[in-house]
Amino acid sequence: MIITMIAAIGRNRAIGKDGQIPWDLPDDRTFFRKKTTGKVLILGRNTYESIGRLLPNRSHIILTSDRKGLAPGTIVAHTPEEALAIAKRETAKINQNEIIIGGGGKVYKTFLPEATRIYLTVVEGVFEGDAFFPELDEKWAEVERVHHAADKKHAYAFDFLMYNRKQ
């Protein structure tokens, strides 16, 4: 089973401030959609609330202690272990072999030891944040990097990176 984390971060590893992403990068949203559609997605409660809805064509597992305010069809897990067990079961049901960890900061930190792949969009800027992506250690190898320059639709340049856990 592949456990993939997907995130967009500033140079200072910020991923959000007050429940909002501090940049708007349409091509990163497209990348996220392509990598997560048809998959099982584990999100923390705050990330789920910042999105404001269930994303189409994905199974959602929300890691939270509180069920209130969740959309019908949302699967709730109360511990990381429960979230992973449910995700494995749901992934098998749809004949997939990949679970996606979609944030936020606490969820990334919790699942980093379990992850086998990371898709990281690194935005060329330092942003104020209250949620951050954890530091990667020597157990990770960068295997792909694609640069995207700033343009009319993208105020910031950014890189799409892929990391695999070293064997």
C-alpha positions as CSV (number, residue, x, y, z in Angstrom):
1,M,0.0,0.0,0.0
2,I,1.4,3.4,-1.0
3,I,0.8,6.2,1.5
4,T,1.2,9.5,-0.2
5,M,1.3,12.9,1.4
6,I,0.4,15.9,-0.8
7,A,1.0,19.5,0.2
8,A,1.9,23.0,-1.0
9,I,4.4,24.9,1.1
10,G,6.2,28.2,1.2
11,R,10.0,28.3,1.5
12,N,9.5,28.5,5.3
13,R,7.3,25.3,5.1
14,A,4.1,27.3,5.9
15,I,1.0,25.6,4.5
16,G,-1.7,28.0,5.9
17,K,-2.7,30.8,8.1
18,D,-6.1,31.1,9.8
19,G,-7.5,28.2,7.7
20,Q,-6.5,29.7,4.4
21,I,-3.8,28.9,1.9
22,P,-1.6,32.1,1.5
23,W,-1.4,31.8,-2.4
24,D,-3.6,31.0,-5.3
25,L,-1.9,28.7,-7.9
26,P,-4.4,27.3,-10.4
27,D,-1.9,24.8,-11.8
28,D,-1.3,23.5,-8.3
29,R,-5.0,23.0,-7.7
30,T,-5.1,21.0,-11.0
31,F,-2.1,18.9,-9.8
32,F,-3.9,18.2,-6.5
33,R,-7.1,17.2,-8.3
34,K,-5.2,14.9,-10.7
35,K,-3.3,13.2,-7.9
36,T,-6.3,12.8,-5.5
37,T,-9.3,12.0,-7.7
38,G,-10.5,8.5,-7.3
39,K,-8.5,8.0,-4.1
40,V,-9.1,7.8,-0.4
41,L,-8.2,11.1,1.3
42,I,-7.3,11.5,5.0
43,L,-7.8,15.1,6.2
44,G,-7.7,16.7,9.6
45,R,-10.8,18.5,10.8
46,N,-9.4,22.0,10.2
47,T,-8.3,21.2,6.7
48,Y,-11.8,19.7,5.9
49,E,-13.4,22.9,7.3
50,S,-11.1,25.2,5.3
51,I,-12.1,23.3,2.1
52,G,-15.7,23.8,3.1
53,R,-17.1,20.7,1.2
54,L,-16.4,17.2,0.2
55,L,-14.3,17.1,-2.9
56,P,-15.9,15.2,-5.8
57,N,-14.8,11.7,-6.7
58,R,-12.9,11.0,-3.6
59,S,-13.5,9.1,-0.3
60,H,-12.9,11.4,2.7
61,I,-11.8,10.2,6.1
62,I,-11.8,13.1,8.6
63,L,-9.5,12.7,11.6
64,T,-11.4,14.4,14.5
65,S,-12.9,13.8,17.9
66,D,-16.1,15.7,16.9
67,R,-18.7,14.5,14.3
68,K,-20.7,17.7,14.5
69,G,-21.0,19.7,11.2
70,L,-19.6,17.0,8.9
71,A,-21.3,16.4,5.6
72,P,-23.3,13.2,5.1
73,G,-21.1,10.5,3.7
74,T,-18.0,11.7,5.6
75,I,-16.2,8.9,7.3
76,V,-14.8,9.9,10.8
77,A,-11.8,8.4,12.5
78,H,-10.9,9.3,16.0
79,T,-7.2,8.2,16.0
80,P,-4.5,8.1,13.3
81,E,-4.5,4.3,13.6
82,E,-8.2,4.1,13.0
83,A,-7.9,6.5,10.0
84,L,-5.3,4.3,8.4
85,A,-7.2,1.1,9.0
86,I,-10.4,2.6,7.5
87,A,-8.4,4.1,4.6
88,K,-6.8,0.7,3.8
89,R,-10.2,-1.0,3.8
90,E,-11.8,1.8,1.7
91,T,-8.9,1.7,-0.8
92,A,-9.2,-2.0,-1.3
93,K,-13.0,-1.6,-2.0
94,I,-12.2,0.7,-4.9
95,N,-9.3,-1.4,-6.2
96,Q,-6.7,1.2,-5.5
97,N,-3.3,0.9,-3.8
98,E,-2.7,4.5,-2.7
99,I,-4.0,6.5,0.3
100,I,-3.6,10.2,0.2
101,I,-2.8,12.3,3.3
102,G,-4.0,15.8,2.6
103,G,-3.2,17.8,5.7
104,G,-3.1,19.8,7.8
105,G,0.1,20.4,9.7
106,K,-0.6,18.0,12.6
107,V,-1.9,15.3,10.3
108,Y,1.3,15.6,8.1
109,K,3.5,15.3,11.2
110,T,1.5,12.3,12.5
111,F,1.6,10.3,9.2
112,L,5.1,11.2,8.0
113,P,6.6,8.0,9.6
114,E,4.0,5.9,7.6
115,A,4.3,7.8,4.3
116,T,6.1,6.2,1.3
117,R,5.7,9.1,-1.2
118,I,5.4,12.9,-1.0
119,Y,4.1,15.3,-3.6
120,L,5.3,18.7,-2.5
121,T,4.7,22.0,-4.3
122,V,7.3,24.5,-3.1
123,V,6.2,28.1,-3.6
124,E,9.0,30.6,-4.1
125,G,8.1,32.9,-1.2
126,V,8.1,33.1,2.6
127,F,4.6,33.3,4.0
128,E,3.1,34.0,7.4
129,G,1.6,30.8,8.7
130,D,0.2,29.0,11.7
131,A,0.4,25.6,10.1
132,F,3.6,24.1,8.7
133,F,4.8,21.0,6.9
134,P,7.3,18.9,8.8
135,E,11.0,18.9,7.9
136,L,12.1,15.9,5.8
137,D,15.2,13.9,6.9
138,E,17.7,11.8,5.1
139,K,15.1,9.0,4.7
140,W,13.7,10.8,1.7
141,A,15.0,11.0,-1.8
142,E,13.9,13.7,-4.3
143,V,13.1,11.8,-7.5
144,E,11.4,14.4,-9.6
145,R,11.3,18.2,-9.9
146,V,9.4,20.4,-12.4
147,H,9.7,24.2,-12.3
148,H,6.7,26.5,-13.0
149,A,7.6,30.1,-13.5
150,A,5.4,33.0,-12.3
151,D,3.0,34.1,-15.0
152,K,-0.4,35.9,-15.4
153,K,-2.2,33.3,-13.5
154,H,0.5,32.5,-10.9
155,A,1.9,35.4,-8.8
156,Y,4.7,33.1,-7.6
157,A,7.0,30.7,-9.2
158,F,6.9,27.2,-7.8
159,D,8.3,23.7,-8.1
160,F,6.5,20.4,-8.2
161,L,8.6,17.8,-6.3
162,M,8.2,14.2,-5.7
163,Y,10.0,12.3,-2.9
164,N,10.2,8.6,-2.3
165,R,11.1,7.0,1.0
166,K,14.5,5.4,0.7
167,Q,14.6,1.7,1.1
